[in-house]
Amino acid sequence: MYTPTTLAYLAAAVLFILSLRGLSSQERARRGNLYGIIGMGIAVAVTLTSGGVSSYPLTIGAVVIATGIGALMAARVAMTAMPEMVALLHSFVGLSAVLVGFASYMGGHGGTEGLVLLVEI
């Protein structure tokens, strides 16, 4: 059937969708942010505990560096420049999706699972 890891990732995905829905209005923005935080917490915790991480020091280092950059950006960007910052961050999301797709493709693809991977990429 479904593994606890799969169910946890599914729950995180649902929370991300609810987060986006919540961010569509000012009245629900606080709740939308909370859903996103909980969903990301679940996704990160499951990833770190599922045995798929090959280097914890490297992973923790990357998280610390990214947190520092994000905190610096949040402190320095004025509210009037927020649309530009969101556009920049969306560009980083697109770049990370391309890099993940490239790494997945280079990791090999065979059988039915490989077909799904190629369609996803």
C-alpha positions in Angstrom: 0.0 0.0 0.0 1.3 3.5 0.7 4.3 4.0 2.9 4.4 6.6 5.7 6.9 8.6 3.7 4.6 8.8 0.7 1.6 9.8 2.9 3.7 12.5 4.6 4.8 13.9 1.3 1.1 13.9 0.2 0.1 15.7 3.3 2.8 18.3 2.7 1.6 18.8 -0.9 -1.9 19.3 0.3 -0.7 21.9 2.8 1.2 23.7 0.1 -1.9 23.9 -2.0 -3.9 25.2 0.9 -1.1 27.7 1.6 -1.4 29.1 -2.0 -5.1 29.3 -1.6 -4.8 31.1 1.7 -2.4 33.6 0.2 -5.0 34.7 -2.3 -6.7 37.0 0.1 -5.5 39.2 3.0 -8.0 37.7 5.4 -6.6 34.2 5.0 -2.9 35.1 4.5 -1.9 34.3 8.0 -3.4 30.9 7.9 -1.9 30.3 4.4 1.5 31.1 5.7 1.0 28.7 8.6 0.0 25.9 6.2 3.1 26.5 4.1 5.3 26.5 7.2 3.8 23.2 8.4 4.0 21.6 5.0 7.6 22.6 4.5 8.4 21.3 8.0 6.9 18.0 7.2 8.7 17.7 3.9 12.1 18.6 5.3 11.7 16.3 8.3 10.7 13.3 6.1 13.5 14.0 3.7 16.1 14.1 6.5 14.8 11.0 8.2 14.0 8.8 5.1 17.6 7.8 4.5 17.9 9.6 1.2 20.3 12.2 2.4 23.9 11.2 1.7 25.7 14.0 3.5 24.1 15.6 6.5 26.9 18.2 7.1 26.5 19.4 3.5 22.7 19.6 3.8 22.9 21.5 7.0 25.5 23.8 5.6 23.3 24.6 2.6 20.3 25.2 4.9 22.3 27.6 7.1 23.6 29.5 4.1 20.2 29.8 2.5 18.6 30.9 5.8 21.2 33.6 6.2 20.7 34.9 2.6 16.9 34.8 3.1 17.1 36.7 6.4 19.4 39.3 4.9 17.1 39.8 1.9 14.0 40.0 4.1 15.7 42.7 6.3 16.9 44.8 3.4 14.0 44.7 0.9 11.4 47.5 1.3 7.8 46.6 1.0 7.5 48.6 -2.2 10.2 46.3 -3.8 8.4 43.1 -2.8 7.1 42.3 -6.3 10.6 42.3 -7.7 11.9 40.1 -4.8 9.0 37.6 -5.4 9.9 37.5 -9.1 13.6 36.9 -8.3 12.7 34.1 -5.9 10.4 32.5 -8.5 13.4 32.5 -10.8 15.3 30.6 -8.2 12.5 28.1 -8.0 12.5 27.6 -11.7 16.3 27.2 -11.7 16.1 24.6 -8.9 13.4 22.7 -10.9 15.7 22.6 -13.9 18.7 21.4 -11.9 16.6 18.7 -10.1 15.3 17.5 -13.5 18.8 17.4 -15.0 20.2 15.5 -12.0 17.2 13.0 -12.2 17.8 12.5 -15.9 21.5 11.9 -15.4 20.8 9.5 -12.6 19.3 7.0 -15.1 15.9 6.1 -16.3 14.6 2.7 -17.1 11.4 0.7 -17.2 7.9 2.2 -16.4 9.3 4.3 -13.6 11.8 5.8 -16.1 9.0 6.7 -18.5 7.2 8.6 -15.7 10.5 10.4 -14.9 11.0 11.4 -18.5 7.5 12.8 -18.7 8.1 14.7 -15.5 11.4 16.1 -16.7 
